[in-house]
Amino acid sequence: YDDVLTYPAVRQDIAVAVDEDVEAGALVAAAREAGGPLLREARVFDVYRGEQVGEGRKSVAVHLAFQSPERTLTDEEAAGLREAIVARLAADFGAELRA
């Protein structure tokens, strides 16, 4: 079972542009690996295709929730984890972070 955590989660959203053939599930799986045990949730909440991301590409938006069972995470800690996830997605899938 999962114990109820008393410390709040730090929630952040990212959107990455990837080639059309990259599966959203593969992005989430890589994010979970890169985020480690402090990444409590990673889920896709939007997929966009259009002129802004270019032909043959799509934008995948992922909600991330970081949480520790021992303490409240700082914004800097969450930012470091987010950067590790973005770097992993870039390395594995050629993902580009969208502003």
Buried (B, 14 or more C-beta within 10 A) or exposed (E): EEEEEEEEBBEBEBBBBBEEEBEBEEBBEBBBBBBEEBBBBBEBEEEBEEEEBEEEBBBBBBBBBBBBEEEEBEEEBBBEBBEBBBEBBBEBBEBBBBE
